[in-house]
Amino acid sequence: MQIKNYCSRNLFSSLTLCAAALSLIFGAATLVRAQDPDDVIRTETNLVQLNIGVVDRQGRPITSLTRGDFNVYEDGVKQNIQRFEPVEAPFSLVLMLDMSGSTINFRQQLKLASQRFLDALAPEDRVAVIQFDAKVKQLSGFSTDRMKTAYAIDIANGKGETNFYQALKFALRELDKEGKRRKAIVVLTDGLDTQLRTYDRQTVSGAQTNEEALKAIRPQESPDLNAVLSAADRQGVTIFPLALPSGDPKRLPLQTPNITGIYAAARARLQHLADRTGGRLNEINQLQYMAHLYREVAASIRTLYTISYQANGVDKTRGKWHEIKIEVVHSELTARTRPGYFAR
């Protein structure tokens, strides 16, 4: 009996001590989390992150530059480069797959091509896979395990509608968890978001010509598009759309102003996503070249430098456009990045 009471008392004491220790640990962890430098940068400063590609006069990528080879200007004011990452630095990448009804007929081709994309990445690049149709689903989290990522691509499946811009927003939220790492999104889609398509159809109902239809839609004024661009600006995410031929307005069998306007607006938004984030729109004209384009995109990502700076000496009024200009010391080289951002 004494032994039983002794054990009970000591067990209670041990549990009490463990609980107190855990309370201290988690309390300390909470304190440290509240003072995380990433949070401070995100909420209290205007840190701008740029992914930059540099080519020579023949268009060949230059991958051996250093911090001293770059000058950064915002609204004409030279900025101090706070962080520089060479082309070898790892990326966090989201591979987005359109699993809506429009991709069913070439689903296996799509999967094989996107798996070839993985082969061209650096070993330390972290990849997540997200599929979208009527719903948005993450098939695998960020990982350097290529077999795991390839399996996630293999099990992708879906049908029906295209929830494209909600998927982009989801991908950007996931990328935000990756901290200060270099970030990019590679998305295969026809760009015909179901909700925007419905809105565009109502907008162009009275159009008599293609020009009238596009003028009525004003594709770059979409709130969903601009919400995505704002989130991408904040994190320095570069977006590379691979546009499927099923969304090409020039291939429509029936080219009425309404239909042409809807398809042209969707393609214009894809182009704007690429241009505003410093990426590139890759149009897939023939499905057999899909894997080749994926590898080209992977190669482009692996030739990007990343520069971060805290904007100084410029007007930070909310909503104001800020123009970014990159100069490379060597005059025969050309740098390409996003053209600027809207202050938030």
Residue pairs with C-beta under 8 A, 6 or more apart in sequence:
33 39
38 179
38 180
41 47
41 180
42 234
45 310
46 310
46 311
46 316
46 343
47 82
47 308
47 309
47 310
48 74
48 79
48 236
48 308
48 309
48 310
48 311
48 324
48 341
49 235
49 236
49 306
49 307
49 308
50 72
50 236
50 278
50 306
50 307
50 308
50 324
50 326
50 337
50 338
51 182
51 184
51 236
51 238
51 278
51 304
51 305
51 306
51 337
52 70
52 278
52 304
52 305
52 306
52 307
52 326
52 335
52 336
52 337
53 61
53 278
53 300
53 303
53 304
53 305
53 335
53 336
53 337
54 61
54 62
54 65
54 303
54 305
54 328
54 333
54 334
54 335
54 336
55 61
55 62
55 333
55 334
55 336
56 62
56 332
56 333
56 334
57 332
57 334
61 300
61 303
62 333
63 86
63 87
63 303
65 86
65 305
65 328
66 84
66 86
67 81
67 84
67 307
68 329
69 328
69 329
69 330
70 81
70 84
70 305
70 307
70 326
70 327
70 328
70 329
70 335
71 78
71 326
71 327
71 328
71 329
72 78
72 79
72 81
72 307
72 309
72 324
72 325
72 326
72 327
73 79
73 324
73 325
73 326
73 327
74 309
74 311
74 314
74 322
74 323
74 324
74 325
74 340
75 314
75 315
75 322
75 323
76 323
76 325
77 312
77 313
77 314
79 309
79 310
79 311
79 312
80 309
80 310
80 312
81 307
81 308
81 309
82 308
82 309
82 310
83 306
83 307
83 308
84 305
84 306
84 307
84 308
85 182
85 305
85 306
85 307
86 305
87 302
87 303
87 304
87 305
88 122
89 182
89 306
90 122
90 124
90 125
90 126
90 181
90 182
91 121
91 122
91 125
91 126
91 181
91 182
91 183
91 184
91 301
92 125
92 126
92 128
92 142
92 175
92 178
92 181
92 182
92 183
92 184
93 121
93 125
93 126
93 127
93 128
93 183
93 184
93 185
93 186
93 301
94 127
94 128
94 129
94 130
94 171
94 174
94 175
94 184
94 185
94 186
95 114
95 117
95 127
95 128
95 129
95 130
95 149
95 153
95 186
95 187
96 130
96 131
96 132
96 167
96 168
96 171
96 185
96 186
96 187
96 188
96 189
97 110
97 111
97 114
97 129
97 130
97 131
97 132
97 153
97 156
97 188
98 131
98 132
98 133
98 162
98 164
98 187
98 188
98 189
98 190
98 244
99 107
99 131
99 132
99 133
99 156
99 157
99 158
99 159
100 132
100 133
100 134
100 158
100 159
100 160
100 161
100 162
101 133
101 159
101 160
101 161
102 162
102 190
102 192
102 244
102 246
102 247
103 110
103 190
103 244
103 246
104 159
106 287
107 157
109 287
109 288
109 290
110 188
110 290
111 153
111 154
111 156
112 291
113 290
113 291
113 293
113 294
114 153
114 188
114 294
115 150
115 153
115 154
116 291
116 294
116 295
117 186
117 294
117 295
117 297
117 298
118 127
118 146
118 149
118 150
119 146
119 295
119 298
120 294
120 295
120 298
120 299
120 302
121 127
121 298
121 301
121 302
122 302
123 144
124 144
125 144
126 142
126 143
126 144
126 178
126 181
127 140
127 142
127 143
127 144
127 146
127 149
128 138
128 140
128 141
128 142
128 143
128 171
128 174
129 138
129 139
129 140
129 149
129 152
129 153
129 156
130 136
130 137
130 138
130 139
130 167
130 170
130 171
130 174
131 137
131 139
131 156
131 157
131 158
132 158
132 162
132 163
132 164
132 166
132 167
133 158
133 159
133 160
133 161
133 162
133 163
134 158
134 160
134 161
134 163
134 194
135 158
135 163
136 163
136 166
136 167
136 170
138 170
138 174
139 152
139 153
139 155
139 156
140 148
140 149
140 151
140 152
141 174
142 174
142 178
143 149
161 194
162 189
162 190
162 192
162 193
162 194
163 193
163 194
163 195
164 189
164 191
164 192
164 193
164 194
164 196
165 193
165 195
165 196
165 222
165 224
165 225
165 227
165 228
166 224
167 187
168 185
168 187
168 228
168 239
169 227
169 228
169 231
171 185
171 187
172 185
172 228
172 231
172 232
172 235
172 237
173 231
175 183
175 185
175 235
175 237
176 231
176 235
182 236
182 304
182 306
183 235
183 236
183 237
183 238
184 237
184 238
184 239
184 240
184 279
184 301
185 232
185 237
185 238
185 239
185 240
186 240
186 242
186 294
186 297
186 301
187 239
187 240
187 241
187 242
188 242
188 244
188 290
189 241
189 242
189 243
189 244
189 247
189 270
190 243
190 244
190 246
190 247
190 266
191 241
191 243
191 247
191 266
191 267
191 269
191 270
192 247
192 262
192 263
192 266
193 224
193 266
195 224
196 222
196 224
196 265
196 266
196 269
197 262
197 266
200 217
200 261
200 262
200 265
200 266
201 258
201 262
203 216
203 217
204 212
204 213
204 216
204 217
204 257
204 258
204 261
204 262
205 258
206 216
207 213
207 216
207 257
207 258
207 261
208 257
209 257
210 255
210 257
210 260
210 261
210 264
212 257
212 261
213 257
213 258
213 260
213 261
213 262
213 264
214 261
214 264
214 265
214 268
216 261
217 261
217 262
217 265
219 225
219 264
219 265
219 266
219 268
219 269
219 272
220 268
220 269
220 272
222 269
225 269
225 272
225 273
228 273
229 272
229 273
229 276
229 277
230 342
230 344
231 237
232 238
232 239
232 276
232 277
233 276
233 277
233 338
233 341
233 342
233 344
234 344
236 306
236 308
237 277
238 277
238 278
238 279
238 301
238 304
238 338
239 273
239 274
239 277
239 279
240 274
240 279
240 280
240 281
240 282
240 297
240 300
240 301
241 270
241 273
241 274
241 279
241 281
241 282
242 282
242 284
242 290
242 293
242 294
242 297
243 267
243 270
243 281
243 282
243 283
243 284
244 284
245 251
245 283
245 284
245 285
245 286
245 287
247 263
247 266
247 267
247 270
248 263
248 267
248 283
249 255
249 260
249 263
249 264
249 267
252 259
252 260
252 263
270 281
271 281
273 279
273 281
274 280
274 281
275 281
275 338
275 339
276 338
276 339
277 338
278 336
278 337
278 338
280 297
280 300
282 293
282 296
282 297
284 290
284 293
307 326
311 322
314 322
316 343
317 343
318 343
318 344
319 342
319 343
319 344
320 342
320 343
321 340
321 341
321 342
321 343
322 340
322 341
322 342
322 343
323 339
323 340
324 337
324 338
324 339
324 340
324 341
326 335
326 336
326 337
327 335
328 334
328 335
